[in-house]
Amino acid sequence: MDHVDCIVAGAGVIGLAIAREMAQRGMDTLILEAENAIGTGTSSRNSEVIHAGVYYPAGSLKARLCVAGRERLYRYCQERAVPHARCGKLIVATDAEQEPMLTSILTNAAACGAGDLTPLTAAEARRLEPKLRCTAALLSPATGIIDSHALMLALLGDAEEHGAALSLNTRIVCGRIENGRIVLGTIDGTSGERFEIATARFVNAAGLGATALAGSLDGFDRQFVPELRYAKGNYFSVAGRAPFSRLVYPVPEPGGLGVHLTLDLDGVARFGPDVEWTDQLDYRVDPIRGERFYDEIRKYWPDLADGSLRPAYSGIRPKLSGPGEANADFVIQDAAVHGVEGLVNLFGIESPGLTSSLAIADHVAQRLAPKAASRGRPARARPLPKA
């Protein structure tokens, strides 16, 4: 049986960032991806926003890794010519009753180390965005947008340059923990051929499939596998160009953050996501859901024309909290939690996962890198014996 220093399950932005970090630290690294391309799940079905880190509870992993990750991400984009823009964001109150929420956000941002927000009057906000309606706002200059696929290609390129290998169409069907190592059984989605490979370090960054994968490991205590819920977010675009140069977020309300106005790098406006709880991976967007967007958007953009919204795309967030529950933090489990040396599980890596990706990678690598690692390219796994 062949052995690799490190195996990363999942070639989304988190898995690729971790593989890059591990390879740069001198470890033979193999990335296993069940789909036929990188980043086909949550990593490519989101708002592509670089978040400032203002909403998350102070001291949480989301807050700490977002604030640390955003500046790393901006630097990385500049160094690797990944398309992005630090366009800024306005968080807006649309009536006087919402204005205390802006004060709470300002206070929380400072506690999180993201305290570069600027309070604005309605007139000051309109000078920045003349078509905006609000009673007060906060300007977040650290918020930006990014080409997520270009980012993932850059991360993969860095990982491969340092000896990592990517295996697409490779699904992990079973695994076992034995003799200080983790043995994985895989199947090639094209040929049906089965392989078995062992590793001293296994990073479960499978996103929507992370809990199922952890639960399939023989010898892993199921009490450490949380329940995962699928929260589908639908996005709608506007016909023509919206007259905004910054992102616009209403103040958070019970149950969500409201309907955002985000922009892509071509200046096209997108609205969303909403929350549609589901139990299946269905990315179709029901056009009827767009009807409820109009009233919410017109609170801050009253000129939105009837019939101007079009279904764009959807994404599904791997959430550890359900309807009516407070948003759960990231869960990054290592041996200190579950007792299995060399195993790191990442659960519930939703927003701000993309922003936090490089910081998450460092966080994981610090827990696995102290072990000695050989250099070179991962060996190809041999076929499993025929039954």
GIZI-V730642 format. One record per pair of residues at least 6 apart in sequence whose C-alpha atoms are under 6 Angstrom apart, sorted by the first residue. I is the first residue (numbers start at 1). J is the second residue. Records with the same first field share a line. If there is no record, write none. Layout:
I->J  J
This chain:
2->197  381
3->197  198  199
4->28  199  378
5->27  28  199  200
6->29  199  201  202
7->29  30  31  202
8->31  202  203
9->31  32  204  205  206
10->32  33  205  206
11->33  38  39
12->39  43
13->43  152
14->357
15->205
16->155  156
17->155  358  361
18->361
20->159
23->29  159  162  164
24->162
26->375
27->373  374  375
28->375  376  377  378
29->164
30->164  165
31->166
32->167  170
33->168  170
34->169  170  171
35->169
36->168  169
42->315
45->315
46->315
48->145  146
49->144  145
50->143  144  145  355
51->143
52->142  143
53->63  66  67
54->109  114
56->63
58->111  112
65->356  359
66->355  356
69->355  356  358  359
70->355
82->150  151
83->147
84->145  146
85->144  145
86->144
87->144  246
88->140  141  142  143  144  246
89->139  140  143  246  247  248
90->138  139  248
91->137  138  249  250
92->137  250  251
93->99  134  135  136  251
94->134  135
95->135
109->115
117->139  140
118->138  139
119->138
120->136  137  138
121->136
122->134  135  136
126->132
132->300  301
133->300  301
163->376  377
169->188  189
170->187  188  189
171->186  187
172->185  186
173->185  186
174->185  216
175->183  184  185  217  218
176->182  183  217  218
177->219
181->199  200
182->198  199
183->197  198
184->196  197
185->195  196
186->194  195
187->193  194
194->383  384
195->381  382  383  384
196->384
197->381
200->342
201->342  343
202->343
203->344
204->345
205->346
208->318
211->225
228->319  320
229->319
230->278  317  318
231->275  276  277  316  317
232->275  276  277  315  316
233->273  274  275  314  315
234->273  274  314
235->271  272  273  312  313  314
236->270  271  309  310  311  312
237->269  270  309  310  312
238->308  309
239->308
241->268
242->269
247->261  262
248->260  261
249->260
250->258
259->272
260->271  272
261->270  271
262->269  270
263->269  270
283->314
287->311
317->350
318->348
319->348
320->328  348
321->327  328
330->348  349
331->346  347
332->345  346
333->344  345
334->343  344
335->341
